[in-house]
């Protein structure tokens, strides 16, 4: 996933879920890691990072 795409995804998630967006992303990361989907987990981690950047 490209950094700009992660930023766009983070913005969309925040608009849709507000402060709960980070918890939803954390759930996605855990689910991907549990099922061995390492590439997807990496993408969700990029989104989490972009989401945290939005807050600052």
Order of alpha helices (4+ residues) and beta strands (2+ residues): alpha-alpha-alpha
